[in-house]
Each structure stands twice: as structure tokens, then as C-alpha cells.
Amino acid sequence: MFIYNPIYGNLVLKLKNLLNSKIHWYVLLSVLIISLSGFSQSIDADTPMKSNFLTSNTDTDKTDATASWNLTPSDSLTVNLLNSDLLTVEQYNAVVYVITSVDSIELNDDFFNKENSDSKSKYYLGWTGALNEAQKNKSVNTIPSNYNILRSSVGDGDITIQFSEQKDPLGYSGYTQSILQNDVIVQSRITIYDVDHMRISDLTTIVRHEFGHALGLDHSSTPDDLMAPIILTALPYISECDVYDVQVLYGGDEYANNACTT
């Protein structure tokens, strides 16, 4: 018996140590789905979470929709959490979980009223797990999956996530700017707004979304995907579709007919 905690990342971490069989995972999912209002992002119909994304190339005036990092297999990216003192301990741990977790869940597609209701889809709760899956298919460029997490008040880092108590004047919950040189990403800067009024479920959703941009993903035109510009999905996790888009992006053809972005 357990008391449901809306910090679903921590819940999965705690329960996964106890539940090792697939049967137990289905029991867990059933409980979570029944408690869906707490498990998923809390969506206000009047104020859905919105994201803004921009790439800028230091070599030209051209702005590319997508680009990738140029790394070697031994490279790791430094992720600096700026102003993380604004976060509670639970919020901080949830943000780290979004980046480093390898946890995943499977759901029947009929949960989303998909056409093939007999099939299942996998969703990744953290980007490390999703990127490890993406690496199973050979790519031209190295897919980044190794991260060093820092906490500081200065802007050093390959990926910086700055937490702010200010509200964005245009109503965005998160914003990512990726800096390019020679058409590859050299730094990504994420800003998360209004963190002192943000529930943990919403915080992890927007960080998960913006981190996808920091890796090079564009917005998806699929409304129920995590990477949609207005986040409306009931389960805001990294989909197999997003994993495929990472594989295409790091395969060297950024403008291919991606599963999530067309």
C-alpha cells in the first residue's frame, strides 16, 4: 500500500525497486491511470503550457529549424542548472530525473484511441533512457546521452537551464535558444519561467520539452506529442516518435520526413 504522490518521477523511482515483474508494472500503471489527474500534467484549458524555440547561427544570419550536436562517443555535455536555489528539493530532484532517468512505461494504444488498439507504445520518463534507445540504431553523428549536472550562478555549460520567478510577457512557460557554429549546436540555453508558482508535474513537463529542443528537436505538429508547441498531451513523456526524430536528426538528414514534425 502506498499514498499516491503527484511527483510521479519519484514515485516510479521508489516503486521500481519493489516492482520487478511486468505484471506489477501493469498494476502500477492501472493505479496511475486511475489517478490520472495527479499523474499527468495538470492542464488548465484557459492557460495551456506554451514553448518558444529559436536557433541562431553565429556564422550567418540564417536561422535553421533544427541542428544537432557534433560530439565524439566519449564526450559528455555539461548541464548547468542556474538559479536552482529557487527550486524546492523535490523540484530540483524532479528536474535531474527528467534528464538522467532511464525509466519507461508501456501503454496500450487504445488508451489514446489510436487506430491499432492491439498495439502498445513505449514512453520514456527521462531523456537518458530515450537517447540510449535512439543509439541502438547506427547514426552518422553521436547522439548525446552522457551528462554532467552542475548547480551554479554563472552561465557556463553546454546546456544551461535558468529558472526564473518572472512570468514571460508572451505567456510562455519555457524558452530555448540554441547557438550554432558551422550549422552544429555549440550551446543551448533554456529558460523556465514562473517556477515559484509551477507544480512539479508542470515543471517536469516543460523541462522535458525544452530539453528536447536543446538536443536539436523542433516543435512537432502532432497535437498530442510532448514536443508540440502547446503542450496538451495527457502523458507528457518522450514518445517513440520523438526517439525516431532524434535518430533522423543525428543520422545527418535534419530535414527528412520526420514522424513527429510533419
TORDREN-191128 format. One record per residue (C-alpha): x negated, y negated, z negated; residue in three letters; residue number from 0. Coordinates in steps of 0.02 Angstrom, whole numbers. Example, Ala and Ser with C-alpha at 12.3 -4.5 7.8 and 13.67 -1.06 7.14 Angstrom:
<sites>
{u = -615&v = 225&w = -390&res = ALA&n = 0}
{u = -684&v = 53&w = -357&res = SER&n = 1}
</sites>
This chain:
<sites>
{u = 0&v = 0&w = 0&res = MET&n = 0}
{u = -60&v = -174&w = 39&res = PHE&n = 1}
{u = 2&v = -352&w = 36&res = ILE&n = 2}
{u = 3&v = -424&w = 210&res = TYR&n = 3}
{u = -120&v = -566&w = 234&res = ASN&n = 4}
{u = -98&v = -682&w = 384&res = PRO&n = 5}
{u = -287&v = -687&w = 403&res = ILE&n = 6}
{u = -272&v = -542&w = 523&res = TYR&n = 7}
{u = -458&v = -533&w = 560&res = GLY&n = 8}
{u = -500&v = -499&w = 378&res = ASN&n = 9}
{u = -351&v = -381&w = 366&res = LEU&n = 10}
{u = -415&v = -275&w = 509&res = VAL&n = 11}
{u = -591&v = -275&w = 439&res = LEU&n = 12}
{u = -531&v = -216&w = 268&res = LYS&n = 13}
{u = -412&v = -85&w = 332&res = LEU&n = 14}
{u = -526&v = -16&w = 466&res = LYS&n = 15}
{u = -640&v = 51&w = 331&res = ASN&n = 16}
{u = -492&v = 152&w = 265&res = LEU&n = 17}
{u = -405&v = 199&w = 427&res = LEU&n = 18}
{u = -514&v = 302&w = 541&res = ASN&n = 19}
{u = -390&v = 401&w = 645&res = SER&n = 20}
{u = -288&v = 344&w = 794&res = LYS&n = 21}
{u = -128&v = 390&w = 701&res = ILE&n = 22}
{u = -172&v = 271&w = 562&res = HIS&n = 23}
{u = -207&v = 134&w = 689&res = TRP&n = 24}
{u = -32&v = 156&w = 761&res = TYR&n = 25}
{u = 40&v = 143&w = 586&res = VAL&n = 26}
{u = -60&v = -14&w = 558&res = LEU&n = 27}
{u = -1&v = -88&w = 723&res = LEU&n = 28}
{u = 179&v = -47&w = 681&res = SER&n = 29}
{u = 164&v = -141&w = 517&res = VAL&n = 30}
{u = 80&v = -287&w = 602&res = LEU&n = 31}
{u = 208&v = -296&w = 741&res = ILE&n = 32}
{u = 350&v = -294&w = 615&res = ILE&n = 33}
{u = 261&v = -439&w = 530&res = SER&n = 34}
{u = 229&v = -522&w = 698&res = LEU&n = 35}
{u = 263&v = -698&w = 638&res = SER&n = 36}
{u = 115&v = -684&w = 521&res = GLY&n = 37}
{u = 3&v = -579&w = 631&res = PHE&n = 38}
{u = 9&v = -684&w = 788&res = SER&n = 39}
{u = -19&v = -867&w = 819&res = GLN&n = 40}
{u = 118&v = -971&w = 742&res = SER&n = 41}
{u = 194&v = -1061&w = 891&res = ILE&n = 42}
{u = 293&v = -1222&w = 872&res = ASP&n = 43}
{u = 400&v = -1242&w = 1028&res = ALA&n = 44}
{u = 377&v = -1431&w = 1021&res = ASP&n = 45}
{u = 188&v = -1431&w = 994&res = THR&n = 46}
{u = 104&v = -1280&w = 1077&res = PRO&n = 47}
{u = -86&v = -1271&w = 1066&res = MET&n = 48}
{u = -173&v = -1351&w = 1215&res = LYS&n = 49}
{u = -352&v = -1343&w = 1276&res = SER&n = 50}
{u = -460&v = -1453&w = 1387&res = ASN&n = 51}
{u = -613&v = -1391&w = 1481&res = PHE&n = 52}
{u = -746&v = -1483&w = 1581&res = LEU&n = 53}
{u = -911&v = -1437&w = 1664&res = THR&n = 54}
{u = -1039&v = -1568&w = 1712&res = SER&n = 55}
{u = -1195&v = -1540&w = 1816&res = ASN&n = 56}
{u = -1349&v = -1641&w = 1767&res = THR&n = 57}
{u = -1423&v = -1621&w = 1942&res = ASP&n = 58}
{u = -1274&v = -1685&w = 2043&res = THR&n = 59}
{u = -1108&v = -1772&w = 2023&res = ASP&n = 60}
{u = -1020&v = -1609&w = 2066&res = LYS&n = 61}
{u = -909&v = -1531&w = 1934&res = THR&n = 62}
{u = -892&v = -1343&w = 1952&res = ASP&n = 63}
{u = -740&v = -1250&w = 1886&res = ALA&n = 64}
{u = -845&v = -1104&w = 1825&res = THR&n = 65}
{u = -1026&v = -1058&w = 1796&res = ALA&n = 66}
{u = -1124&v = -930&w = 1696&res = SER&n = 67}
{u = -1274&v = -923&w = 1581&res = TRP&n = 68}
{u = -1439&v = -865&w = 1654&res = ASN&n = 69}
{u = -1514&v = -750&w = 1522&res = LEU&n = 70}
{u = -1628&v = -600&w = 1507&res = THR&n = 71}
{u = -1566&v = -442&w = 1418&res = PRO&n = 72}
{u = -1671&v = -486&w = 1265&res = SER&n = 73}
{u = -1603&v = -664&w = 1250&res = ASP&n = 74}
{u = -1479&v = -718&w = 1118&res = SER&n = 75}
{u = -1376&v = -876&w = 1107&res = LEU&n = 76}
{u = -1380&v = -988&w = 954&res = THR&n = 77}
{u = -1207&v = -1039&w = 898&res = VAL&n = 78}
{u = -1211&v = -1189&w = 782&res = ASN&n = 79}
{u = -1056&v = -1223&w = 676&res = LEU&n = 80}
{u = -1059&v = -1411&w = 649&res = LEU&n = 81}
{u = -965&v = -1489&w = 503&res = ASN&n = 82}
{u = -918&v = -1316&w = 443&res = SER&n = 83}
{u = -907&v = -1389&w = 267&res = ASP&n = 84}
{u = -734&v = -1448&w = 321&res = LEU&n = 85}
{u = -680&v = -1266&w = 327&res = LEU&n = 86}
{u = -624&v = -1157&w = 184&res = THR&n = 87}
{u = -722&v = -997&w = 154&res = VAL&n = 88}
{u = -579&v = -900&w = 235&res = GLU&n = 89}
{u = -579&v = -1013&w = 388&res = GLN&n = 90}
{u = -767&v = -1001&w = 407&res = TYR&n = 91}
{u = -765&v = -811&w = 395&res = ASN&n = 92}
{u = -623&v = -803&w = 521&res = ALA&n = 93}
{u = -721&v = -910&w = 646&res = VAL&n = 94}
{u = -875&v = -799&w = 630&res = VAL&n = 95}
{u = -763&v = -646&w = 651&res = TYR&n = 96}
{u = -695&v = -715&w = 816&res = VAL&n = 97}
{u = -872&v = -723&w = 885&res = ILE&n = 98}
{u = -952&v = -566&w = 811&res = THR&n = 99}
{u = -812&v = -438&w = 791&res = SER&n = 100}
{u = -811&v = -278&w = 893&res = VAL&n = 101}
{u = -635&v = -231&w = 835&res = ASP&n = 102}
{u = -499&v = -195&w = 963&res = SER&n = 103}
{u = -318&v = -140&w = 967&res = ILE&n = 104}
{u = -212&v = -48&w = 1095&res = GLU&n = 105}
{u = -29&v = -85&w = 1129&res = LEU&n = 106}
{u = 99&v = -5&w = 1243&res = ASN&n = 107}
{u = 134&v = -119&w = 1390&res = ASP&n = 108}
{u = 321&v = -109&w = 1360&res = ASP&n = 109}
{u = 289&v = -221&w = 1209&res = PHE&n = 110}
{u = 261&v = -359&w = 1338&res = PHE&n = 111}
{u = 394&v = -296&w = 1459&res = ASN&n = 112}
{u = 262&v = -254&w = 1588&res = LYS&n = 113}
{u = 314&v = -152&w = 1739&res = GLU&n = 114}
{u = 216&v = 4&w = 1694&res = ASN&n = 115}
{u = 284&v = 32&w = 1521&res = SER&n = 116}
{u = 199&v = 202&w = 1503&res = ASP&n = 117}
{u = 25&v = 125&w = 1504&res = SER&n = 118}
{u = -73&v = 41&w = 1367&res = LYS&n = 119}
{u = -181&v = -113&w = 1362&res = SER&n = 120}
{u = -329&v = -148&w = 1250&res = LYS&n = 121}
{u = -356&v = -315&w = 1164&res = TYR&n = 122}
{u = -519&v = -370&w = 1084&res = TYR&n = 123}
{u = -515&v = -471&w = 923&res = LEU&n = 124}
{u = -693&v = -537&w = 943&res = GLY&n = 125}
{u = -799&v = -589&w = 1090&res = TRP&n = 126}
{u = -945&v = -474&w = 1048&res = THR&n = 127}
{u = -835&v = -321&w = 1070&res = GLY&n = 128}
{u = -760&v = -388&w = 1231&res = ALA&n = 129}
{u = -931&v = -430&w = 1303&res = LEU&n = 130}
{u = -1002&v = -260&w = 1255&res = ASN&n = 131}
{u = -860&v = -185&w = 1356&res = GLU&n = 132}
{u = -897&v = -302&w = 1502&res = ALA&n = 133}
{u = -1079&v = -246&w = 1501&res = GLN&n = 134}
{u = -1028&v = -67&w = 1541&res = LYS&n = 135}
{u = -1014&v = -119&w = 1723&res = ASN&n = 136}
{u = -1177&v = -173&w = 1802&res = LYS&n = 137}
{u = -1187&v = -359&w = 1837&res = SER&n = 138}
{u = -1310&v = -469&w = 1930&res = VAL&n = 139}
{u = -1331&v = -585&w = 1781&res = ASN&n = 140}
{u = -1348&v = -535&w = 1599&res = THR&n = 141}
{u = -1184&v = -551&w = 1503&res = ILE&n = 142}
{u = -1221&v = -639&w = 1337&res = PRO&n = 143}
{u = -1170&v = -534&w = 1188&res = SER&n = 144}
{u = -1306&v = -572&w = 1058&res = ASN&n = 145}
{u = -1276&v = -723&w = 946&res = TYR&n = 146}
{u = -1366&v = -810&w = 803&res = ASN&n = 147}
{u = -1242&v = -905&w = 695&res = ILE&n = 148}
{u = -1304&v = -1066&w = 612&res = LEU&n = 149}
{u = -1223&v = -1195&w = 499&res = ARG&n = 150}
{u = -1294&v = -1371&w = 508&res = SER&n = 151}
{u = -1251&v = -1554&w = 528&res = SER&n = 152}
{u = -1354&v = -1581&w = 686&res = VAL&n = 153}
{u = -1309&v = -1534&w = 863&res = GLY&n = 154}
{u = -1445&v = -1407&w = 902&res = ASP&n = 155}
{u = -1389&v = -1243&w = 978&res = GLY&n = 156}
{u = -1345&v = -1162&w = 1143&res = ASP&n = 157}
{u = -1162&v = -1165&w = 1094&res = ILE&n = 158}
{u = -1105&v = -1293&w = 966&res = THR&n = 159}
{u = -935&v = -1288&w = 883&res = ILE&n = 160}
{u = -894&v = -1453&w = 800&res = GLN&n = 161}
{u = -750&v = -1455&w = 677&res = PHE&n = 162}
{u = -656&v = -1618&w = 657&res = SER&n = 163}
{u = -517&v = -1680&w = 545&res = GLU&n = 164}
{u = -466&v = -1804&w = 680&res = GLN&n = 165}
{u = -320&v = -1773&w = 796&res = LYS&n = 166}
{u = -356&v = -1780&w = 982&res = ASP&n = 167}
{u = -260&v = -1929&w = 1056&res = PRO&n = 168}
{u = -201&v = -1822&w = 1202&res = LEU&n = 169}
{u = -140&v = -1684&w = 1088&res = GLY&n = 170}
{u = -274&v = -1554&w = 1124&res = TYR&n = 171}
{u = -317&v = -1428&w = 989&res = SER&n = 172}
{u = -486&v = -1388&w = 1068&res = GLY&n = 173}
{u = -604&v = -1455&w = 1200&res = TYR&n = 174}
{u = -756&v = -1377&w = 1282&res = THR&n = 175}
{u = -888&v = -1462&w = 1388&res = GLN&n = 176}
{u = -1019&v = -1354&w = 1473&res = SER&n = 177}
{u = -1180&v = -1437&w = 1534&res = ILE&n = 178}
{u = -1254&v = -1363&w = 1694&res = LEU&n = 179}
{u = -1426&v = -1370&w = 1771&res = GLN&n = 180}
{u = -1452&v = -1291&w = 1941&res = ASN&n = 181}
{u = -1273&v = -1228&w = 1930&res = ASP&n = 182}
{u = -1302&v = -1125&w = 1771&res = VAL&n = 183}
{u = -1245&v = -1163&w = 1594&res = ILE&n = 184}
{u = -1381&v = -1232&w = 1480&res = VAL&n = 185}
{u = -1268&v = -1288&w = 1337&res = GLN&n = 186}
{u = -1084&v = -1280&w = 1289&res = SER&n = 187}
{u = -1006&v = -1400&w = 1165&res = ARG&n = 188}
{u = -842&v = -1355&w = 1082&res = ILE&n = 189}
{u = -737&v = -1472&w = 977&res = THR&n = 190}
{u = -595&v = -1407&w = 868&res = ILE&n = 191}
{u = -476&v = -1544&w = 810&res = TYR&n = 192}
{u = -369&v = -1568&w = 654&res = ASP&n = 193}
{u = -445&v = -1420&w = 561&res = VAL&n = 194}
{u = -384&v = -1478&w = 391&res = ASP&n = 195}
{u = -204&v = -1451&w = 449&res = HIS&n = 196}
{u = -236&v = -1293&w = 550&res = MET&n = 197}
{u = -182&v = -1122&w = 490&res = ARG&n = 198}
{u = -311&v = -984&w = 504&res = ILE&n = 199}
{u = -212&v = -893&w = 638&res = SER&n = 200}
{u = -210&v = -1051&w = 745&res = ASP&n = 201}
{u = -393&v = -1088&w = 709&res = LEU&n = 202}
{u = -450&v = -916&w = 766&res = THR&n = 203}
{u = -339&v = -929&w = 921&res = THR&n = 204}
{u = -412&v = -1094&w = 980&res = ILE&n = 205}
{u = -592&v = -1045&w = 938&res = VAL&n = 206}
{u = -569&v = -881&w = 1031&res = ARG&n = 207}
{u = -501&v = -977&w = 1181&res = HIS&n = 208}
{u = -635&v = -1112&w = 1181&res = GLU&n = 209}
{u = -775&v = -984&w = 1162&res = PHE&n = 210}
{u = -714&v = -906&w = 1324&res = GLY&n = 211}
{u = -744&v = -1075&w = 1407&res = HIS&n = 212}
{u = -916&v = -1086&w = 1327&res = ALA&n = 213}
{u = -958&v = -921&w = 1413&res = LEU&n = 214}
{u = -902&v = -993&w = 1580&res = GLY&n = 215}
{u = -721&v = -940&w = 1598&res = LEU&n = 216}
{u = -597&v = -1062&w = 1675&res = ASP&n = 217}
{u = -415&v = -1079&w = 1624&res = HIS&n = 218}
{u = -301&v = -937&w = 1675&res = SER&n = 219}
{u = -141&v = -966&w = 1773&res = SER&n = 220}
{u = -63&v = -816&w = 1685&res = THR&n = 221}
{u = 50&v = -895&w = 1553&res = PRO&n = 222}
{u = 37&v = -754&w = 1426&res = ASP&n = 223}
{u = -153&v = -741&w = 1430&res = ASP&n = 224}
{u = -269&v = -807&w = 1295&res = LEU&n = 225}
{u = -358&v = -917&w = 1423&res = MET&n = 226}
{u = -201&v = -1008&w = 1481&res = ALA&n = 227}
{u = -218&v = -1198&w = 1460&res = PRO&n = 228}
{u = -64&v = -1199&w = 1347&res = ILE&n = 229}
{u = -76&v = -1050&w = 1230&res = ILE&n = 230}
{u = 94&v = -968&w = 1220&res = LEU&n = 231}
{u = 49&v = -784&w = 1204&res = THR&n = 232}
{u = 115&v = -687&w = 1054&res = ALA&n = 233}
{u = -51&v = -594&w = 1036&res = LEU&n = 234}
{u = -191&v = -719&w = 1069&res = PRO&n = 235}
{u = -332&v = -595&w = 1092&res = TYR&n = 236}
{u = -458&v = -559&w = 1229&res = ILE&n = 237}
{u = -371&v = -454&w = 1361&res = SER&n = 238}
{u = -441&v = -326&w = 1482&res = GLU&n = 239}
{u = -403&v = -457&w = 1613&res = CYS&n = 240}
{u = -522&v = -579&w = 1527&res = ASP&n = 241}
{u = -655&v = -443&w = 1517&res = VAL&n = 242}
{u = -636&v = -415&w = 1704&res = TYR&n = 243}
{u = -656&v = -602&w = 1735&res = ASP&n = 244}
{u = -819&v = -601&w = 1636&res = VAL&n = 245}
{u = -881&v = -456&w = 1742&res = GLN&n = 246}
{u = -838&v = -550&w = 1902&res = VAL&n = 247}
{u = -916&v = -712&w = 1839&res = LEU&n = 248}
{u = -1080&v = -630&w = 1790&res = TYR&n = 249}
{u = -1081&v = -522&w = 1944&res = GLY&n = 250}
{u = -1134&v = -676&w = 2040&res = GLY&n = 251}
{u = -969&v = -721&w = 2128&res = ASP&n = 252}
{u = -889&v = -855&w = 2021&res = GLU&n = 253}
{u = -754&v = -890&w = 2150&res = TYR&n = 254}
{u = -692&v = -713&w = 2177&res = ALA&n = 255}
{u = -507&v = -670&w = 2164&res = ASN&n = 256}
{u = -509&v = -653&w = 1976&res = ASN&n = 257}
{u = -372&v = -557&w = 1889&res = ALA&n = 258}
{u = -330&v = -695&w = 1765&res = CYS&n = 259}
{u = -367&v = -853&w = 1859&res = THR&n = 260}
{u = -262&v = -835&w = 2016&res = THR&n = 261}
</sites>
